[in-house]
Amino acid sequence: MSIHTTDQGWVLETATTGYALGLNAAGLLTHRYWGRRLTSPDDYPPAPNPLAWASFNSAAQSTPEEYPGYAGETFIDPCIKVTFADGVRDVVLRFESAEQRDGDQPELRIILRDTAYPLRVTLHYRVHHAHDLIERWATATNEGDAPISIERMLSAEWHLPPGSGYRLSHLTGRWADEMNLRREPLVQGLKVLESRRINTSHHHSPWFAIDRGAADEDSGQVWFGALAWSGNWKIVAEVTDFDTTRVKIGLNDWDFAWRLGAGEQFVTPSSFAGYSDAGFGKASRSFHDLVRAQLLPHGDAVRQVLYNSWEATLFDVDERSQVELARLAAEMGVELFVMDDGWFHGRTSDRAGLGDWWPDAVKFPSGLSPLIAQVNALGMQFGLWVEPEMVNPDSELYRAHPDWVIHFPTRARTEGRNQLILNVARQDVQGYLIDTIDRLLTEHNIAFIKWDMNRSVSEPGWPDAPGDQREIWVRYVQGLYHIWGTLRARHPQVIWQSCSGGGARADLGILRLADQIWASDNTEPTARLQIQEGFSQVFPASTMESWVTDMGPEYLPLSFRFHVSMCGSLGVGGHLVHWGAARRAEAAGLIALYKAIRHIVHQGDMYRLRSPHDHAFSAVQYVSKDKAEGVLFAFRTHIPRPANLPPIYLRGLDPDARYEVEGFAGARSGRAWMEAGLTLELADFGSTARRITEALRD
Ligand code: DGJ
């Protein structure tokens, strides 16, 4: 059983972790414990009853509430803030009841109610036992007949064991430089990470990991979490002046308000969090398993090797240029040919066309079907690029519906990449996009869609909004999910890629709709190593689309460039005509190797052995779930001579089984490969991919 009710409250248990909450003497719903699973449900400590410190600091300020409201003398950054119809602005939530739902994913619901107003808040705790994760979200219900304005409503507050001295790991970046892993001490005050851009953003990711300052990939306590949401989000890590540390996560309250009418409900997105007693590596593997088992539409199916036309032909796509590339791609073993931007009405540059999703009559006088037929005849599936949420002012769509974009009527409409954002919160816009993309998918044999989004928001107005205009931040994302979800349901075989100028829409929410993510527009392989390390903190390799392009051939061998991309879902994006026969033949060999090992990369466990952020010699390893096989990738960028490369210690093997590692004579025990390690020889800008195979048992 994963949920226990005892005299002290409730205990949620996963395979290796325990999480306890309960009511303290003041009746507050209070955090009790989060860490390694204890022997018995009665082992978990009782709810704490802190004392007041001074007249300035009531006991409430030191109480680790599970979901603090903005009320009284708490002075903790709250999870919920509302204004009632009479102007009262504090929310006093008290326990009313608890419910339990059993099943594969048992759920505890704690129902809180305001002491004076008809506001009910339900806290949901779903236990993902096998993945060592707890999912939390909250629902607000207006049980009265006057509206309530919600000004903040986060998904969860997660408490660390009492104390400070913690360290925060997070991901930061910018366009073409996403997902840089940063670690920094948490000190008294608030550390805020957020997006205000209407998408998840290149700049920060809705993920955190907190440790005691010395955890590494294999050891140390780590508390970690992420938000399943693709719009404005916020993480606040708070270290109080009373030596307590907590982190909250949810929808960003920046410029946000939600009018909760009589009888209505507001549901927050889910946050997932867990505890690892074996460092950051175990934390990542929990997320990887959850994503593959529960979120991705196509689960852990291996991804096809794709070719993408963008970096080769940019906007100059036509049937001739694409068939030429497709022929060469097919000869190399590519399985899916994706035509990127430039194929639709009026799209000769980024100045025109977005919104008019039918084939350009000059470039494709007979439509897309002849191209698709030729791609299929070459033995490949066909994929297509779209950017549904966007419109160029120079388009038929905008000329017909200038009011469909996000805007303030009295302000100029700021363009980004010459485009405006369609307000997908509007039902008419949703209907248009569903019909248009549905028609494309119905009329053509399209196996893959790349869904792009190439700007951040500005002038976030919605003049004829049915409620408070500031609901746009949430209703936009709900609209996006509705459009995408409807199309997915109608065309369940299609594989979707989430792209937002690279990795600005990489989150657990979009992975319920998309099977893979374009991690970055930066395809330079040495930069990519770090981007991929950051990406792997949360997302499994199968979701990380990574192309070999024309970036880096002056100083990087083709094998290095392929090895980097083989650590994810391999694609090719270089101009194959310019590659020449010898390079294409070498690429074909590397693609064949990848096909032989990709099931391990996509479906196995990942171990980051040496960080490319910290070292010019880095390594990552994948091991199949049954531990029978693995693959080791190692990369050396520039290390001044003389250089001795340090040993690599493999991970994840069965210590008692015997394994062969390609390039090394004889089988050794898993224990030997993990404890004594192995030494590789690599020149500057050299790389290697070594298969690891369990030796036949006697
Ligand atoms: C941005 C994407 O990240 C690129 O891969 C490409 O699809 C362009 N948009 C096309 O405009």
Boltz pocket constraint, residues with backbone or C-beta under 6 A from the ligand:
constraints:
  - pocket:
      binder: B
      contacts: [[A, 310], [A, 340], [A, 341], [A, 385], [A, 452], [A, 454], [A, 499], [A, 500], [A, 501], [A, 502], [A, 518], [A, 520], [A, 521]]
      max_distance: 6.0
